[in-house]
Amino acid sequence: QVQLVESGGGLVQAGGSLRLSCEASRSIFDISARRWYRQAPGKQRELVAGITSIGRTNYADAVKGRFTISRDSAKNTVYLQMNSLKPEDTAVYYCYIGTRSYEYWGQGTQVTVSS
């Protein structure tokens, strides 16, 4: 059973930065996508950023130019660098890894941005 463990969340002032990490408990083969989602109170979970197996990235319009997704395959880890944070970025952030057969989710890490 693969587990995804997120870290790096916390409380930060508007304009600040955080770096989220998501480490898999063991190697995952045939990964097709690595993504970060977030869910704010009273809202649906939304896609924040994704990176494909060949390194192609995509971002939600709300975070373009501020967030950067990256991966370290050797460490089974995916990162989300978040800069110029805004109060509206406050949410629980979840990492996701998908293969052809399975989907794995992390437990979520809280990010709170104060104004």
C-alpha positions as CSV (number, residue, x, y, z in Angstrom):
1,Q,0.0,0.0,0.0
2,V,1.5,3.3,-1.1
3,Q,1.1,6.3,1.1
4,L,1.6,9.9,0.1
5,V,2.8,12.1,3.0
6,E,2.5,15.9,2.6
7,S,4.5,18.4,4.5
8,G,5.3,22.1,4.4
9,G,1.9,23.7,5.1
10,G,1.4,26.3,7.8
11,L,0.5,29.9,8.5
12,V,2.1,32.7,6.5
13,Q,1.4,36.3,5.9
14,A,0.1,37.6,2.5
15,G,3.0,38.0,0.2
16,G,5.0,35.2,1.8
17,S,6.1,31.8,0.5
18,L,5.7,28.1,1.3
19,R,7.0,25.0,-0.2
20,L,4.9,21.9,0.0
21,S,6.3,18.4,-0.4
22,C,4.7,15.1,-1.1
23,E,6.7,12.0,-0.6
24,A,5.5,8.5,-1.6
25,S,6.3,5.7,0.8
26,R,7.8,3.6,-2.0
27,S,8.5,3.9,-5.7
28,I,5.5,4.1,-8.0
29,F,5.8,2.8,-11.5
30,D,4.1,4.1,-14.7
31,I,3.2,7.4,-13.2
32,S,1.1,9.4,-15.7
33,A,0.4,12.5,-13.6
34,R,1.4,14.2,-10.4
35,R,-0.9,17.0,-9.2
36,W,-1.7,19.3,-6.4
37,Y,-5.3,20.1,-5.5
38,R,-6.8,22.3,-2.9
39,Q,-10.1,22.6,-1.1
40,A,-11.2,25.7,0.8
41,P,-14.0,25.7,3.3
42,G,-17.4,25.4,1.7
43,K,-15.8,25.0,-1.8
44,Q,-15.2,22.1,-4.1
45,R,-11.7,20.6,-4.5
46,E,-9.9,22.2,-7.4
47,L,-6.8,21.4,-9.4
48,V,-4.0,23.8,-8.6
49,A,-1.1,22.4,-10.7
50,G,0.0,19.3,-12.5
51,I,3.1,17.8,-14.1
52,T,3.2,14.9,-16.5
53,S,5.7,12.1,-16.8
54,I,7.6,14.1,-19.4
55,G,7.7,17.2,-17.3
56,R,4.9,19.2,-18.9
57,T,3.2,21.5,-16.4
58,N,-0.2,23.1,-16.1
59,Y,-1.6,25.6,-13.6
60,A,-4.9,27.0,-12.5
61,D,-5.3,30.6,-13.7
62,A,-5.5,31.8,-10.1
63,V,-1.9,30.6,-9.4
64,K,-0.1,31.1,-12.7
65,G,3.1,33.0,-12.2
66,R,3.1,32.4,-8.5
67,F,3.2,28.6,-8.0
68,T,5.6,26.1,-9.4
69,I,5.2,22.3,-9.4
70,S,8.2,20.1,-9.7
71,R,9.3,16.5,-9.1
72,D,12.2,14.5,-7.9
73,S,11.7,11.0,-9.2
74,A,14.7,9.6,-7.4
75,K,13.1,10.8,-4.1
76,N,9.6,9.8,-5.1
77,T,8.6,13.4,-4.2
78,V,6.6,16.1,-5.8
79,Y,6.8,19.7,-4.7
80,L,4.7,22.9,-4.9
81,Q,6.6,26.1,-4.5
82,M,4.1,28.8,-3.6
83,N,5.1,32.5,-3.8
84,S,3.3,35.8,-3.4
85,L,0.6,34.0,-1.4
86,K,-2.8,35.6,-1.0
87,P,-5.5,35.1,1.6
88,E,-7.6,33.4,-1.1
89,D,-5.0,30.6,-1.3
90,T,-6.0,29.5,2.1
91,A,-7.1,25.8,1.8
92,V,-6.2,22.2,2.5
93,Y,-3.7,21.1,-0.2
94,Y,-3.7,17.6,-1.4
95,C,-1.2,15.8,-3.6
96,Y,-2.2,13.2,-6.1
97,I,-0.3,10.6,-8.1
98,G,-2.0,8.8,-10.9
99,T,-1.0,5.7,-12.9
100,R,-2.9,3.8,-15.5
101,S,-4.4,1.6,-12.9
102,Y,-4.3,3.5,-9.6
103,E,-4.9,6.8,-8.0
104,Y,-3.1,7.9,-4.8
105,W,-4.0,10.8,-2.6
106,G,-2.3,12.4,0.3
107,Q,-4.0,13.2,3.6
108,G,-3.8,17.0,3.0
109,T,-1.8,19.8,4.5
110,Q,-3.4,23.1,5.7
111,V,-2.2,26.4,4.2
112,T,-3.4,29.5,5.9
113,V,-2.6,33.0,4.5
114,S,-3.3,35.9,6.7
115,S,-4.0,39.4,5.4
